[in-house]
């Protein structure tokens, strides 16, 4: 399953999300929307207004959500 974490600079929840995925050994890609305006525009068009945004093959959500992250390790 592909996992992408959209982050921004100085984001505590973004860092917590990445640490959680690292602890679970779930591979993921990161895209920093501070540096990638096209990615930011995409997230805004999908209705997201805060980081992090986690996108998987069949789900997406905003914020640090441990239960959903744990589900990615199953």
CHARMM-style PDB file with segment names, atoms N, HN, CA, C and O in Angstrom:
ATOM      1  N   UNK     1       0.842  -1.173   0.000  1.00  0.00      PROA
ATOM      2  CA  UNK     1       0.000   0.000   0.000  1.00  0.00      PROA
ATOM      3  C   UNK     1       0.888   1.237   0.000  1.00  0.00      PROA
ATOM      4  O   UNK     1       1.855   1.314   0.759  1.00  0.00      PROA
ATOM      5  N   UNK     2       0.567   2.181  -0.832  1.00  0.00      PROA
ATOM      6  HN  UNK     2      -0.218   2.119  -1.449  1.00  0.00      PROA
ATOM      7  CA  UNK     2       1.295   3.444  -0.881  1.00  0.00      PROA
ATOM      8  C   UNK     2       0.757   4.384   0.185  1.00  0.00      PROA
ATOM      9  O   UNK     2      -0.455   4.554   0.325  1.00  0.00      PROA
ATOM     10  N   UNK     3       1.664   4.991   0.931  1.00  0.00      PROA
ATOM     11  HN  UNK     3       2.648   4.853   0.817  1.00  0.00      PROA
ATOM     12  CA  UNK     3       1.298   5.960   1.963  1.00  0.00      PROA
ATOM     13  C   UNK     3       2.091   7.231   1.695  1.00  0.00      PROA
ATOM     14  O   UNK     3       3.312   7.200   1.544  1.00  0.00      PROA
ATOM     15  N   UNK     4       1.379   8.339   1.638  1.00  0.00      PROA
ATOM     16  HN  UNK     4       0.387   8.364   1.761  1.00  0.00      PROA
ATOM     17  CA  UNK     4       2.018   9.638   1.470  1.00  0.00      PROA
ATOM     18  C   UNK     4       1.588  10.529   2.617  1.00  0.00      PROA
ATOM     19  O   UNK     4       0.404  10.614   2.943  1.00  0.00      PROA
ATOM     20  N   UNK     5       2.567  11.198   3.232  1.00  0.00      PROA
ATOM     21  HN  UNK     5       3.529  11.129   2.967  1.00  0.00      PROA
ATOM     22  CA  UNK     5       2.286  12.131   4.311  1.00  0.00      PROA
ATOM     23  C   UNK     5       2.636  13.534   3.806  1.00  0.00      PROA
ATOM     24  O   UNK     5       3.793  13.833   3.508  1.00  0.00      PROA
ATOM     25  N   UNK     6       1.622  14.374   3.719  1.00  0.00      PROA
ATOM     26  HN  UNK     6       0.683  14.131   3.962  1.00  0.00      PROA
ATOM     27  CA  UNK     6       1.820  15.768   3.343  1.00  0.00      PROA
ATOM     28  C   UNK     6       2.098  16.544   4.622  1.00  0.00      PROA
ATOM     29  O   UNK     6       1.291  16.521   5.552  1.00  0.00      PROA
ATOM     30  N   UNK     7       3.225  17.225   4.673  1.00  0.00      PROA
ATOM     31  HN  UNK     7       3.881  17.244   3.918  1.00  0.00      PROA
ATOM     32  CA  UNK     7       3.666  17.909   5.879  1.00  0.00      PROA
ATOM     33  C   UNK     7       3.913  19.382   5.597  1.00  0.00      PROA
ATOM     34  O   UNK     7       3.798  19.849   4.464  1.00  0.00      PROA
ATOM     35  N   UNK     8       4.253  20.093   6.652  1.00  0.00      PROA
ATOM     36  HN  UNK     8       4.347  19.714   7.572  1.00  0.00      PROA
ATOM     37  CA  UNK     8       4.711  21.472   6.515  1.00  0.00      PROA
ATOM     38  C   UNK     8       5.809  21.695   7.543  1.00  0.00      PROA
ATOM     39  O   UNK     8       5.978  20.889   8.458  1.00  0.00      PROA
ATOM     40  N   UNK     9       6.543  22.769   7.399  1.00  0.00      PROA
ATOM     41  HN  UNK     9       6.405  23.423   6.656  1.00  0.00      PROA
ATOM     42  CA  UNK     9       7.627  23.086   8.319  1.00  0.00      PROA
ATOM     43  C   UNK     9       7.090  23.358   9.725  1.00  0.00      PROA
ATOM     44  O   UNK     9       5.998  23.902   9.892  1.00  0.00      PROA
ATOM     45  N   UNK    10       7.879  22.970  10.734  1.00  0.00      PROA
ATOM     46  HN  UNK    10       8.766  22.529  10.598  1.00  0.00      PROA
ATOM     47  CA  UNK    10       7.563  23.261  12.138  1.00  0.00      PROA
ATOM     48  C   UNK    10       6.182  22.759  12.558  1.00  0.00      PROA
ATOM     49  O   UNK    10       5.433  23.481  13.216  1.00  0.00      PROA
ATOM     50  N   UNK    11       5.850  21.540  12.183  1.00  0.00      PROA
ATOM     51  HN  UNK    11       6.459  20.954  11.649  1.00  0.00      PROA
ATOM     52  CA  UNK    11       4.533  20.957  12.443  1.00  0.00      PROA
ATOM     53  C   UNK    11       4.691  19.790  13.420  1.00  0.00      PROA
ATOM     54  O   UNK    11       5.207  18.734  13.054  1.00  0.00      PROA
ATOM     55  N   UNK    12       4.248  19.983  14.654  1.00  0.00      PROA
ATOM     56  HN  UNK    12       3.828  20.841  14.952  1.00  0.00      PROA
ATOM     57  CA  UNK    12       4.386  18.962  15.689  1.00  0.00      PROA
ATOM     58  C   UNK    12       3.601  17.702  15.314  1.00  0.00      PROA
ATOM     59  O   UNK    12       4.106  16.590  15.470  1.00  0.00      PROA
ATOM     60  N   UNK    13       2.375  17.870  14.825  1.00  0.00      PROA
ATOM     61  HN  UNK    13       1.965  18.773  14.699  1.00  0.00      PROA
ATOM     62  CA  UNK    13       1.566  16.702  14.447  1.00  0.00      PROA
ATOM     63  C   UNK    13       2.180  15.958  13.267  1.00  0.00      PROA
ATOM     64  O   UNK    13       2.086  14.733  13.190  1.00  0.00      PROA
ATOM     65  N   UNK    14       2.805  16.686  12.352  1.00  0.00      PROA
ATOM     66  HN  UNK    14       2.881  17.681  12.414  1.00  0.00      PROA
ATOM     67  CA  UNK    14       3.480  16.047  11.216  1.00  0.00      PROA
ATOM     68  C   UNK    14       4.620  15.173  11.727  1.00  0.00      PROA
ATOM     69  O   UNK    14       4.766  14.023  11.313  1.00  0.00      PROA
ATOM     70  N   UNK    15       5.423  15.728  12.626  1.00  0.00      PROA
ATOM     71  HN  UNK    15       5.304  16.662  12.962  1.00  0.00      PROA
ATOM     72  CA  UNK    15       6.549  14.974  13.179  1.00  0.00      PROA
ATOM     73  C   UNK    15       6.064  13.751  13.946  1.00  0.00      PROA
ATOM     74  O   UNK    15       6.669  12.684  13.849  1.00  0.00      PROA
ATOM     75  N   UNK    16       4.985  13.889  14.705  1.00  0.00      PROA
ATOM     76  HN  UNK    16       4.493  14.756  14.784  1.00  0.00      PROA
ATOM     77  CA  UNK    16       4.440  12.761  15.456  1.00  0.00      PROA
ATOM     78  C   UNK    16       3.933  11.674  14.513  1.00  0.00      PROA
ATOM     79  O   UNK    16       4.112  10.487  14.786  1.00  0.00      PROA
ATOM     80  N   UNK    17       3.314  12.061  13.422  1.00  0.00      PROA
ATOM     81  HN  UNK    17       3.169  13.025  13.200  1.00  0.00      PROA
ATOM     82  CA  UNK    17       2.814  11.093  12.444  1.00  0.00      PROA
ATOM     83  C   UNK    17       3.972  10.314  11.824  1.00  0.00      PROA
ATOM     84  O   UNK    17       3.906   9.090  11.710  1.00  0.00      PROA
ATOM     85  N   UNK    18       5.020  11.010  11.428  1.00  0.00      PROA
ATOM     86  HN  UNK    18       5.073  12.005  11.520  1.00  0.00      PROA
ATOM     87  CA  UNK    18       6.170  10.339  10.820  1.00  0.00      PROA
ATOM     88  C   UNK    18       6.873   9.424  11.822  1.00  0.00      PROA
ATOM     89  O   UNK    18       7.282   8.319  11.464  1.00  0.00      PROA
ATOM     90  N   UNK    19       7.018   9.870  13.075  1.00  0.00      PROA
ATOM     91  HN  UNK    19       6.686  10.767  13.366  1.00  0.00      PROA
ATOM     92  CA  UNK    19       7.628   9.013  14.103  1.00  0.00      PROA
ATOM     93  C   UNK    19       6.808   7.748  14.333  1.00  0.00      PROA
ATOM     94  O   UNK    19       7.364   6.662  14.493  1.00  0.00      PROA
ATOM     95  N   UNK    20       5.497   7.891  14.347  1.00  0.00      PROA
ATOM     96  HN  UNK    20       5.046   8.774  14.217  1.00  0.00      PROA
ATOM     97  CA  UNK    20       4.605   6.753  14.550  1.00  0.00      PROA
ATOM     98  C   UNK    20       4.755   5.747  13.408  1.00  0.00      PROA
ATOM     99  O   UNK    20       4.865   4.545  13.649  1.00  0.00      PROA
ATOM    100  N   UNK    21       4.760   6.230  12.184  1.00  0.00      PROA
ATOM    101  HN  UNK    21       4.670   7.206  11.988  1.00  0.00      PROA
ATOM    102  CA  UNK    21       4.928   5.337  11.036  1.00  0.00      PROA
ATOM    103  C   UNK    21       6.297   4.669  11.061  1.00  0.00      PROA
ATOM    104  O   UNK    21       6.417   3.489  10.730  1.00  0.00      PROA
ATOM    105  N   UNK    22       7.325   5.410  11.450  1.00  0.00      PROA
ATOM    106  HN  UNK    22       7.227   6.368  11.719  1.00  0.00      PROA
ATOM    107  CA  UNK    22       8.664   4.826  11.561  1.00  0.00      PROA
ATOM    108  C   UNK    22       8.678   3.707  12.595  1.00  0.00      PROA
ATOM    109  O   UNK    22       9.263   2.649  12.361  1.00  0.00      PROA
ATOM    110  N   UNK    23       8.040   3.936  13.729  1.00  0.00      PROA
ATOM    111  HN  UNK    23       7.565   4.795  13.919  1.00  0.00      PROA
ATOM    112  CA  UNK    23       7.982   2.938  14.804  1.00  0.00      PROA
ATOM    113  C   UNK    23       7.284   1.661  14.334  1.00  0.00      PROA
ATOM    114  O   UNK    23       7.653   0.556  14.731  1.00  0.00      PROA
ATOM    115  N   UNK    24       6.263   1.834  13.477  1.00  0.00      PROA
ATOM    116  HN  UNK    24       5.963   2.732  13.155  1.00  0.00      PROA
ATOM    117  CA  UNK    24       5.509   0.691  12.953  1.00  0.00      PROA
ATOM    118  C   UNK    24       6.194   0.055  11.738  1.00  0.00      PROA
ATOM    119  O   UNK    24       5.722  -0.961  11.228  1.00  0.00      PROA
ATOM    120  N   UNK    25       7.290   0.638  11.276  1.00  0.00      PROA
ATOM    121  HN  UNK    25       7.673   1.463  11.690  1.00  0.00      PROA
ATOM    122  CA  UNK    25       7.981   0.186  10.062  1.00  0.00      PROA
ATOM    123  C   UNK    25       7.089   0.221   8.828  1.00  0.00      PROA
ATOM    124  O   UNK    25       7.171  -0.652   7.963  1.00  0.00      PROA
ATOM    125  N   UNK    26       6.240   1.234   8.758  1.00  0.00      PROA
ATOM    126  HN  UNK    26       6.173   1.942   9.460  1.00  0.00      PROA
ATOM    127  CA  UNK    26       5.381   1.435   7.591  1.00  0.00      PROA
ATOM    128  C   UNK    26       6.106   2.399   6.654  1.00  0.00      PROA
ATOM    129  O   UNK    26       6.382   3.537   7.031  1.00  0.00      PROA
ATOM    130  N   UNK    27       6.417   1.953   5.434  1.00  0.00      PROA
ATOM    131  HN  UNK    27       6.193   1.028   5.127  1.00  0.00      PROA
ATOM    132  CA  UNK    27       7.089   2.864   4.490  1.00  0.00      PROA
ATOM    133  C   UNK    27       6.127   3.950   4.005  1.00  0.00      PROA
ATOM    134  O   UNK    27       4.935   3.709   3.812  1.00  0.00      PROA
ATOM    135  N   UNK    28       6.671   5.137   3.817  1.00  0.00      PROA
ATOM    136  HN  UNK    28       7.639   5.333   3.973  1.00  0.00      PROA
ATOM    137  CA  UNK    28       5.849   6.257   3.365  1.00  0.00      PROA
ATOM    138  C   UNK    28       6.723   7.264   2.632  1.00  0.00      PROA
ATOM    139  O   UNK    28       7.943   7.302   2.794  1.00  0.00      PROA
ATOM    140  N   UNK    29       6.064   8.068   1.829  1.00  0.00      PROA
ATOM    141  HN  UNK    29       5.073   8.037   1.697  1.00  0.00      PROA
ATOM    142  CA  UNK    29       6.704   9.191   1.153  1.00  0.00      PROA
ATOM    143  C   UNK    29       6.222  10.472   1.819  1.00  0.00      PROA
ATOM    144  O   UNK    29       5.091  10.534   2.301  1.00  0.00      PROA
ATOM    145  N   UNK    30       7.065  11.486   1.849  1.00  0.00      PROA
ATOM    146  HN  UNK    30       7.984  11.435   1.457  1.00  0.00      PROA
ATOM    147  CA  UNK    30       6.633  12.769   2.388  1.00  0.00      PROA
ATOM    148  C   UNK    30       6.693  13.825   1.302  1.00  0.00      PROA
ATOM    149  O   UNK    30       7.566  13.810   0.433  1.00  0.00      PROA
ATOM    150  N   UNK    31       5.746  14.734   1.377  1.00  0.00      PROA
ATOM    151  HN  UNK    31       5.038  14.745   2.082  1.00  0.00      PROA
ATOM    152  CA  UNK    31       5.722  15.897   0.508  1.00  0.00      PROA
ATOM    153  C   UNK    31       5.499  17.102   1.404  1.00  0.00      PROA
ATOM    154  O   UNK    31       4.483  17.192   2.094  1.00  0.00      PROA
ATOM    155  N   UNK    32       6.446  18.024   1.394  1.00  0.00      PROA
ATOM    156  HN  UNK    32       7.271  17.951   0.834  1.00  0.00      PROA
ATOM    157  CA  UNK    32       6.349  19.221   2.208  1.00  0.00      PROA
ATOM    158  C   UNK    32       5.610  20.294   1.414  1.00  0.00      PROA
ATOM    159  O   UNK    32       6.124  20.808   0.420  1.00  0.00      PROA
ATOM    160  N   UNK    33       4.407  20.624   1.858  1.00  0.00      PROA
ATOM    161  HN  UNK    33       3.989  20.207   2.665  1.00  0.00      PROA
ATOM    162  CA  UNK    33       3.592  21.588   1.116  1.00  0.00      PROA
ATOM    163  C   UNK    33       4.098  23.019   1.279  1.00  0.00      PROA
ATOM    164  O   UNK    33       3.653  23.922   0.571  1.00  0.00      PROA
ATOM    165  N   UNK    34       5.024  23.224   2.208  1.00  0.00      PROA
ATOM    166  HN  UNK    34       5.386  22.490   2.784  1.00  0.00      PROA
ATOM    167  CA  UNK    34       5.657  24.543   2.329  1.00  0.00      PROA
ATOM    168  C   UNK    34       6.469  24.830   1.072  1.00  0.00      PROA
ATOM    169  O   UNK    34       6.567  25.973   0.627  1.00  0.00      PROA
ATOM    170  N   UNK    35       7.048  23.772   0.509  1.00  0.00      PROA
ATOM    171  HN  UNK    35       6.968  22.843   0.871  1.00  0.00      PROA
ATOM    172  CA  UNK    35       7.912  23.912  -0.661  1.00  0.00      PROA
ATOM    173  C   UNK    35       7.235  23.530  -1.981  1.00  0.00      PROA
ATOM    174  O   UNK    35       7.775  23.795  -3.056  1.00  0.00      PROA
ATOM    175  N   UNK    36       6.068  22.916  -1.899  1.00  0.00      PROA
ATOM    176  HN  UNK    36       5.630  22.702  -1.026  1.00  0.00      PROA
ATOM    177  CA  UNK    36       5.400  22.404  -3.095  1.00  0.00      PROA
ATOM    178  C   UNK    36       3.996  22.998  -3.191  1.00  0.00      PROA
ATOM    179  O   UNK    36       3.031  22.427  -2.681  1.00  0.00      PROA
ATOM    180  N   UNK    37       3.898  24.135  -3.843  1.00  0.00      PROA
ATOM    181  HN  UNK    37       4.682  24.598  -4.257  1.00  0.00      PROA
ATOM    182  CA  UNK    37       2.631  24.859  -3.935  1.00  0.00      PROA
ATOM    183  C   UNK    37       1.575  24.051  -4.677  1.00  0.00      PROA
ATOM    184  O   UNK    37       0.394  24.141  -4.343  1.00  0.00      PROA
ATOM    185  N   UNK    38       1.967  23.266  -5.672  1.00  0.00      PROA
ATOM    186  HN  UNK    38       2.926  23.192  -5.944  1.00  0.00      PROA
ATOM    187  CA  UNK    38       0.991  22.443  -6.402  1.00  0.00      PROA
ATOM    188  C   UNK    38       0.376  21.404  -5.478  1.00  0.00      PROA
ATOM    189  O   UNK    38      -0.828  21.154  -5.546  1.00  0.00      PROA
ATOM    190  N   UNK    39       1.186  20.791  -4.611  1.00  0.00      PROA
ATOM    191  HN  UNK    39       2.164  20.994  -4.556  1.00  0.00      PROA
ATOM    192  CA  UNK    39       0.655  19.821  -3.654  1.00  0.00      PROA
ATOM    193  C   UNK    39      -0.282  20.507  -2.666  1.00  0.00      PROA
ATOM    194  O   UNK    39      -1.326  19.955  -2.315  1.00  0.00      PROA
ATOM    195  N   UNK    40       0.081  21.703  -2.216  1.00  0.00      PROA
ATOM    196  HN  UNK    40       0.929  22.151  -2.501  1.00  0.00      PROA
ATOM    197  CA  UNK    40      -0.791  22.455  -1.313  1.00  0.00      PROA
ATOM    198  C   UNK    40      -2.126  22.753  -1.977  1.00  0.00      PROA
ATOM    199  O   UNK    40      -3.179  22.581  -1.362  1.00  0.00      PROA
ATOM    200  N   UNK    41      -2.089  23.196  -3.220  1.00  0.00      PROA
ATOM    201  HN  UNK    41      -1.234  23.335  -3.720  1.00  0.00      PROA
ATOM    202  CA  UNK    41      -3.333  23.474  -3.953  1.00  0.00      PROA
ATOM    203  C   UNK    41      -4.193  22.223  -4.076  1.00  0.00      PROA
ATOM    204  O   UNK    41      -5.417  22.299  -3.970  1.00  0.00      PROA
ATOM    205  N   UNK    42      -3.562  21.071  -4.299  1.00  0.00      PROA
ATOM    206  HN  UNK    42      -2.568  21.009  -4.385  1.00  0.00      PROA
ATOM    207  CA  UNK    42      -4.300  19.815  -4.400  1.00  0.00      PROA
ATOM    208  C   UNK    42      -5.015  19.509  -3.091  1.00  0.00      PROA
ATOM    209  O   UNK    42      -6.192  19.148  -3.100  1.00  0.00      PROA
ATOM    210  N   UNK    43      -4.320  19.649  -1.968  1.00  0.00      PROA
ATOM    211  HN  UNK    43      -3.364  19.942  -1.961  1.00  0.00      PROA
ATOM    212  CA  UNK    43      -4.932  19.367  -0.673  1.00  0.00      PROA
ATOM    213  C   UNK    43      -6.080  20.325  -0.376  1.00  0.00      PROA
ATOM    214  O   UNK    43      -7.124  19.918   0.133  1.00  0.00      PROA
ATOM    215  N   UNK    44      -5.881  21.586  -0.694  1.00  0.00      PROA
ATOM    216  HN  UNK    44      -5.033  21.917  -1.107  1.00  0.00      PROA
ATOM    217  CA  UNK    44      -6.947  22.569  -0.479  1.00  0.00      PROA
ATOM    218  C   UNK    44      -8.164  22.232  -1.323  1.00  0.00      PROA
ATOM    219  O   UNK    44      -9.294  22.377  -0.859  1.00  0.00      PROA
ATOM    220  N   UNK    45      -7.951  21.780  -2.566  1.00  0.00      PROA
ATOM    221  HN  UNK    45      -7.032  21.663  -2.943  1.00  0.00      PROA
ATOM    222  CA  UNK    45      -9.077  21.428  -3.440  1.00  0.00      PROA
ATOM    223  C   UNK    45      -9.828  20.211  -2.912  1.00  0.00      PROA
ATOM    224  O   UNK    45     -11.011  20.033  -3.204  1.00  0.00      PROA
ATOM    225  N   UNK    46      -9.137  19.368  -2.130  1.00  0.00      PROA
ATOM    226  HN  UNK    46      -8.177  19.513  -1.893  1.00  0.00      PROA
ATOM    227  CA  UNK    46      -9.787  18.200  -1.520  1.00  0.00      PROA
ATOM    228  C   UNK    46     -10.445  18.538  -0.187  1.00  0.00      PROA
ATOM    229  O   UNK    46     -11.071  17.680   0.436  1.00  0.00      PROA
ATOM    230  N   UNK    47     -10.304  19.783   0.248  1.00  0.00      PROA
ATOM    231  HN  UNK    47      -9.795  20.480  -0.257  1.00  0.00      PROA
ATOM    232  CA  UNK    47     -10.965  20.221   1.468  1.00  0.00      PROA
ATOM    233  C   UNK    47     -10.095  20.215   2.720  1.00  0.00      PROA
ATOM    234  O   UNK    47     -10.585  20.497   3.813  1.00  0.00      PROA
ATOM    235  N   UNK    48      -8.830  19.902   2.577  1.00  0.00      PROA
ATOM    236  HN  UNK    48      -8.432  19.672   1.689  1.00  0.00      PROA
ATOM    237  CA  UNK    48      -7.942  19.878   3.733  1.00  0.00      PROA
ATOM    238  C   UNK    48      -7.364  21.269   3.972  1.00  0.00      PROA
ATOM    239  O   UNK    48      -6.978  21.971   3.038  1.00  0.00      PROA
ATOM    240  N   UNK    49      -7.317  21.646   5.246  1.00  0.00      PROA
ATOM    241  HN  UNK    49      -7.631  21.075   6.005  1.00  0.00      PROA
ATOM    242  CA  UNK    49      -6.807  22.963   5.612  1.00  0.00      PROA
ATOM    243  C   UNK    49      -5.703  22.901   6.668  1.00  0.00      PROA
ATOM    244  O   UNK    49      -5.176  23.935   7.078  1.00  0.00      PROA
ATOM    245  N   UNK    50      -5.354  21.693   7.106  1.00  0.00      PROA
ATOM    246  HN  UNK    50      -5.782  20.853   6.772  1.00  0.00      PROA
ATOM    247  CA  UNK    50      -4.312  21.561   8.123  1.00  0.00      PROA
ATOM    248  C   UNK    50      -3.447  20.353   7.826  1.00  0.00      PROA
ATOM    249  O   UNK    50      -3.849  19.439   7.107  1.00  0.00      PROA
ATOM    250  N   UNK    51      -2.261  20.367   8.389  1.00  0.00      PROA
ATOM    251  HN  UNK    51      -1.934  21.109   8.974  1.00  0.00      PROA
ATOM    252  CA  UNK    51      -1.315  19.273   8.188  1.00  0.00      PROA
ATOM    253  C   UNK    51      -1.141  18.529   9.506  1.00  0.00      PROA
ATOM    254  O   UNK    51      -1.361  19.099  10.575  1.00  0.00      PROA
ATOM    255  N   UNK    52      -0.758  17.296   9.437  1.00  0.00      PROA
ATOM    256  HN  UNK    52      -0.579  16.833   8.569  1.00  0.00      PROA
ATOM    257  CA  UNK    52      -0.435  16.534   8.242  1.00  0.00      PROA
ATOM    258  C   UNK    52      -1.696  16.002   7.572  1.00  0.00      PROA
ATOM    259  O   UNK    52      -2.761  15.932   8.185  1.00  0.00      PROA
ATOM    260  N   UNK    53      -1.556  15.635   6.322  1.00  0.00      PROA
ATOM    261  HN  UNK    53      -0.690  15.692   5.825  1.00  0.00      PROA
ATOM    262  CA  UNK    53      -2.591  14.888   5.611  1.00  0.00      PROA
ATOM    263  C   UNK    53      -1.947  13.575   5.191  1.00  0.00      PROA
ATOM    264  O   UNK    53      -0.913  13.562   4.524  1.00  0.00      PROA
ATOM    265  N   UNK    54      -2.572  12.470   5.590  1.00  0.00      PROA
ATOM    266  HN  UNK    54      -3.412  12.480   6.132  1.00  0.00      PROA
ATOM    267  CA  UNK    54      -2.092  11.136   5.236  1.00  0.00      PROA
ATOM    268  C   UNK    54      -3.002  10.598   4.138  1.00  0.00      PROA
ATOM    269  O   UNK    54      -4.225  10.584   4.279  1.00  0.00      PROA
ATOM    270  N   UNK    55      -2.390  10.158   3.050  1.00  0.00      PROA
ATOM    271  HN  UNK    55      -1.397  10.169   2.936  1.00  0.00      PROA
ATOM    272  CA  UNK    55      -3.153   9.612   1.919  1.00  0.00      PROA
ATOM    273  C   UNK    55      -2.666   8.194   1.666  1.00  0.00      PROA
ATOM    274  O   UNK    55      -1.470   7.954   1.495  1.00  0.00      PROA
ATOM    275  N   UNK    56      -3.623   7.244   1.643  1.00  0.00      PROA
ATOM    276  HN  UNK    56      -4.594   7.439   1.782  1.00  0.00      PROA
ATOM    277  CA  UNK    56      -3.317   5.854   1.314  1.00  0.00      PROA
ATOM    278  C   UNK    56      -4.063   5.494   0.043  1.00  0.00      PROA
ATOM    279  O   UNK    56      -4.712   6.343  -0.569  1.00  0.00      PROA
ATOM    280  N   UNK    57      -3.969   4.233  -0.351  1.00  0.00      PROA
ATOM    281  HN  UNK    57      -3.442   3.543   0.146  1.00  0.00      PROA
ATOM    282  CA  UNK    57      -4.656   3.803  -1.570  1.00  0.00      PROA
ATOM    283  C   UNK    57      -6.165   3.980  -1.486  1.00  0.00      PROA
ATOM    284  O   UNK    57      -6.821   4.227  -2.498  1.00  0.00      PROA
ATOM    285  N   UNK    58      -6.721   3.853  -0.273  1.00  0.00      PROA
ATOM    286  HN  UNK    58      -6.188   3.652   0.549  1.00  0.00      PROA
ATOM    287  CA  UNK    58      -8.184   3.878  -0.155  1.00  0.00      PROA
ATOM    288  C   UNK    58      -8.715   4.783   0.948  1.00  0.00      PROA
ATOM    289  O   UNK    58      -9.891   4.688   1.301  1.00  0.00      PROA
ATOM    290  N   UNK    59      -7.877   5.662   1.502  1.00  0.00      PROA
ATOM    291  HN  UNK    59      -6.923   5.739   1.215  1.00  0.00      PROA
ATOM    292  CA  UNK    59      -8.327   6.520   2.594  1.00  0.00      PROA
ATOM    293  C   UNK    59      -7.441   7.758   2.652  1.00  0.00      PROA
ATOM    294  O   UNK    59      -6.344   7.780   2.093  1.00  0.00      PROA
ATOM    295  N   UNK    60      -7.927   8.776   3.330  1.00  0.00      PROA
ATOM    296  HN  UNK    60      -8.818   8.758   3.785  1.00  0.00      PROA
ATOM    297  CA  UNK    60      -7.120   9.961   3.621  1.00  0.00      PROA
ATOM    298  C   UNK    60      -7.709  10.651   4.839  1.00  0.00      PROA
ATOM    299  O   UNK    60      -8.912  10.580   5.094  1.00  0.00      PROA
ATOM    300  N   UNK    61      -6.835  11.323   5.589  1.00  0.00      PROA
ATOM    301  HN  UNK    61      -5.858  11.381   5.382  1.00  0.00      PROA
ATOM    302  CA  UNK    61      -7.292  12.059   6.762  1.00  0.00      PROA
ATOM    303  C   UNK    61      -6.264  13.116   7.124  1.00  0.00      PROA
ATOM    304  O   UNK    61      -5.113  13.072   6.691  1.00  0.00      PROA
ATOM    305  N   UNK    62      -6.714  14.068   7.932  1.00  0.00      PROA
ATOM    306  HN  UNK    62      -7.650  14.104   8.284  1.00  0.00      PROA
ATOM    307  CA  UNK    62      -5.829  15.132   8.406  1.00  0.00      PROA
ATOM    308  C   UNK    62      -5.575  14.951   9.891  1.00  0.00      PROA
ATOM    309  O   UNK    62      -6.441  14.482  10.630  1.00  0.00      PROA
ATOM    310  N   UNK    63      -4.382  15.327  10.319  1.00  0.00      PROA
ATOM    311  HN  UNK    63      -3.679  15.709   9.719  1.00  0.00      PROA
ATOM    312  CA  UNK    63      -4.031  15.289  11.724  1.00  0.00      PROA
ATOM    313  C   UNK    63      -3.324  14.013  12.121  1.00  0.00      PROA
ATOM    314  O   UNK    63      -3.204  13.069  11.339  1.00  0.00      PROA
ATOM    315  N   UNK    64      -2.859  14.011  13.358  1.00  0.00      PROA
ATOM    316  HN  UNK    64      -2.957  14.777  13.993  1.00  0.00      PROA
ATOM    317  CA  UNK    64      -2.209  12.834  13.935  1.00  0.00      PROA
ATOM    318  C   UNK    64      -3.295  11.949  14.511  1.00  0.00      PROA
ATOM    319  O   UNK    64      -3.904  12.286  15.526  1.00  0.00      PROA
ATOM    320  N   UNK    65      -3.546  10.794  13.856  1.00  0.00      PROA
ATOM    321  HN  UNK    65      -3.051  10.520  13.031  1.00  0.00      PROA
ATOM    322  CA  UNK    65      -4.624   9.881  14.245  1.00  0.00      PROA
ATOM    323  C   UNK    65      -4.011   8.499  14.480  1.00  0.00      PROA
ATOM    324  O   UNK    65      -3.938   7.692  13.554  1.00  0.00      PROA
ATOM    325  N   UNK    66      -3.567   8.217  15.721  1.00  0.00      PROA
ATOM    326  HN  UNK    66      -3.627   8.873  16.474  1.00  0.00      PROA
ATOM    327  CA  UNK    66      -2.865   6.967  16.012  1.00  0.00      PROA
ATOM    328  C   UNK    66      -3.615   5.702  15.601  1.00  0.00      PROA
ATOM    329  O   UNK    66      -2.998   4.768  15.087  1.00  0.00      PROA
ATOM    330  N   UNK    67      -4.923   5.648  15.813  1.00  0.00      PROA
ATOM    331  HN  UNK    67      -5.425   6.406  16.230  1.00  0.00      PROA
ATOM    332  CA  UNK    67      -5.673   4.434  15.453  1.00  0.00      PROA
ATOM    333  C   UNK    67      -5.604   4.156  13.955  1.00  0.00      PROA
ATOM    334  O   UNK    67      -5.447   3.005  13.545  1.00  0.00      PROA
ATOM    335  N   UNK    68      -5.720   5.193  13.141  1.00  0.00      PROA
ATOM    336  HN  UNK    68      -5.848   6.127  13.474  1.00  0.00      PROA
ATOM    337  CA  UNK    68      -5.632   4.979  11.697  1.00  0.00      PROA
ATOM    338  C   UNK    68      -4.220   4.588  11.289  1.00  0.00      PROA
ATOM    339  O   UNK    68      -4.039   3.743  10.412  1.00  0.00      PROA
ATOM    340  N   UNK    69      -3.222   5.192  11.914  1.00  0.00      PROA
ATOM    341  HN  UNK    69      -3.369   5.878  12.626  1.00  0.00      PROA
ATOM    342  CA  UNK    69      -1.837   4.840  11.613  1.00  0.00      PROA
ATOM    343  C   UNK    69      -1.552   3.395  12.008  1.00  0.00      PROA
ATOM    344  O   UNK    69      -0.881   2.675  11.268  1.00  0.00      PROA
ATOM    345  N   UNK    70      -2.050   2.963  13.158  1.00  0.00      PROA
ATOM    346  HN  UNK    70      -2.595   3.548  13.760  1.00  0.00      PROA
ATOM    347  CA  UNK    70      -1.873   1.572  13.568  1.00  0.00      PROA
ATOM    348  C   UNK    70      -2.484   0.611  12.568  1.00  0.00      PROA
ATOM    349  O   UNK    70      -1.952  -0.476  12.340  1.00  0.00      PROA
ATOM    350  N   UNK    71      -3.606   1.008  11.965  1.00  0.00      PROA
ATOM    351  HN  UNK    71      -4.038   1.890  12.150  1.00  0.00      PROA
ATOM    352  CA  UNK    71      -4.264   0.167  10.972  1.00  0.00      PROA
ATOM    353  C   UNK    71      -3.425  -0.038   9.719  1.00  0.00      PROA
ATOM    354  O   UNK    71      -3.623  -1.014   8.996  1.00  0.00      PROA
ATOM    355  N   UNK    72      -2.506   0.853   9.457  1.00  0.00      PROA
ATOM    356  HN  UNK    72      -2.344   1.647  10.045  1.00  0.00      PROA
ATOM    357  CA  UNK    72      -1.648   0.717   8.288  1.00  0.00      PROA
ATOM    358  C   UNK    72      -0.608  -0.383   8.466  1.00  0.00      PROA
ATOM    359  O   UNK    72      -0.044  -0.869   7.485  1.00  0.00      PROA
ATOM    360  N   UNK    73      -0.354  -0.773   9.700  1.00  0.00      PROA
ATOM    361  HN  UNK    73      -0.812  -0.379  10.497  1.00  0.00      PROA
ATOM    362  CA  UNK    73       0.656  -1.809   9.975  1.00  0.00      PROA
ATOM    363  C   UNK    73       0.074  -3.210   9.911  1.00  0.00      PROA
ATOM    364  O   UNK    73       0.814  -4.192   9.968  1.00  0.00      PROA
ATOM    365  N   UNK    74      -1.227  -3.312   9.794  1.00  0.00      PROA
ATOM    366  HN  UNK    74      -1.828  -2.515   9.748  1.00  0.00      PROA
ATOM    367  CA  UNK    74      -1.870  -4.632   9.787  1.00  0.00      PROA
ATOM    368  C   UNK    74      -1.861  -5.252   8.415  1.00  0.00      PROA
ATOM    369  OT1 UNK    74      -2.363  -6.361   8.236  1.00  0.00      PROA
TER     370      UNK     74
END
